[in-house]
C-alpha cells in the first residue's frame, strides 16, 4: 500500500521496456475502485484517453512513458482503500492514425439511414 493524504497530488507513470524506439505509450483508461476486484463501485479518472475527473492532468507522451497526475480522494462511506487499474495502448509512433496520435476519443452517435 501507498499511504497518502486526502487531496494530495499523486503522479502515475507507465513505462514500456522495449528497444524499439518507434513504440509509444498511451494511457487509455484508468479506473479507481474501493475494492481490489473492481466488482462494485468504480470511478473513471481517464476513459478512452479523455480525462473524466477535474483533477486529472495528462502529460504528452514522452519516449516510452505515459504520465498523469490526480488528487487523492476517498469513496463515500469511508472505504479505507482506493485501488487504481489502468489500460494502456502501445502504438507505432509513426502512425498518424493510431489511437495514440488521435488522443481523446469520445465516441459520437452515428445516424442511420431509413
C-alpha positions in Angstrom: 0.0 0.0 0.0 0.9 3.6 -0.6 -0.4 5.9 2.1 -1.4 9.4 1.1 -3.4 12.3 2.5 -6.8 13.3 1.1 -6.3 15.8 -1.9 -2.6 15.1 -2.1 -1.4 15.2 -5.7 -0.4 11.8 -7.0 1.7 11.1 -10.0 1.5 7.9 -12.0 3.7 6.7 -14.8 3.7 3.8 -17.1 7.0 2.8 -18.8 7.4 0.5 -21.7 10.6 -1.5 -21.6 11.5 -2.1 -25.2 14.4 -1.5 -27.5 12.1 -0.3 -30.3 12.3 3.5 -30.4 9.1 3.7 -32.6 6.8 2.4 -29.9 4.7 4.9 -28.0 2.7 4.5 -24.7 -0.9 5.9 -24.4 -2.9 5.8 -21.2 -6.4 4.8 -22.5 -8.4 4.2 -19.3 -7.7 4.4 -15.6 -10.4 3.4 -13.1 -10.5 3.6 -9.3 -12.4 1.3 -7.0 -12.7 0.8 -3.2 -12.2 -3.0 -3.8 -9.3 -4.8 -5.4 -11.6 -6.9 -7.6 -13.2 -3.8 -9.2 -16.5 -5.7 -8.8 -18.7 -3.0 -7.3 -18.3 0.8 -7.3 -15.9 2.2 -9.8 -14.9 5.7 -10.8 -13.2 6.7 -14.0 -10.2 9.0 -13.9 -9.5 8.6 -17.6 -11.8 6.9 -20.2 -10.8 6.4 -23.9 -7.9 8.8 -23.4 -10.2 11.5 -22.1 -9.9 13.0 -18.6 -13.1 12.3 -16.6 -12.0 13.8 -13.3 -11.4 17.5 -12.9 -8.1 16.9 -11.0 -6.5 14.7 -13.7 -3.7 16.2 -15.8 -2.3 14.0 -18.5 1.2 14.7 -19.9 2.2 14.4 -23.6 3.8 11.1 -24.4 7.5 11.2 -23.9 9.6 8.4 -25.5 8.4 5.2 -23.8 6.5 6.8 -20.9 2.8 7.6 -20.2 2.2 10.0 -17.3 -0.6 11.6 -15.5 -1.5 13.2 -12.1 -4.6 13.4 -10.0 -5.6 14.3 -6.4 -6.2 11.6 -3.9 -9.8 11.0 -2.9 -11.9 8.7 -0.8 -15.0 6.8 -1.7 -18.2 7.6 0.2 -18.9 5.6 3.3 -15.3 5.7 4.4 -13.9 2.8 2.4 -10.3 2.6 3.7 -8.6 2.0 0.3 -8.7 3.1 -3.3 -7.3 0.8 -6.0 -6.2 2.0 -9.4 -6.3 0.0 -12.6 -5.2 1.3 -16.0 -5.4 0.1 -19.5 -2.7 1.3 -21.8 -2.2 1.1 -25.6 1.1 0.7 -27.4 1.3 2.3 -30.8 3.7 2.8 -33.6 4.7 6.5 -33.2 5.0 6.9 -37.0 1.3 6.0 -37.5 -0.6 9.3 -37.5 -4.0 7.4 -37.5 -3.3 5.4 -34.3 -5.2 5.8 -31.1 -2.1 7.3 -29.5 -2.0 10.0 -32.2 -5.7 10.7 -32.0 -5.7 11.1 -28.3 -9.1 11.6 -26.5 -11.8 9.8 -28.4 -15.3 10.4 -27.1 -17.5 8.4 -29.3 -20.1 10.1 -31.4 -23.5 8.5 -32.1 -24.0 7.6 -35.7 -27.0 8.3 -37.7 -28.6 5.5 -39.7 -30.4 5.8 -43.0 -34.0 4.8 -43.1 
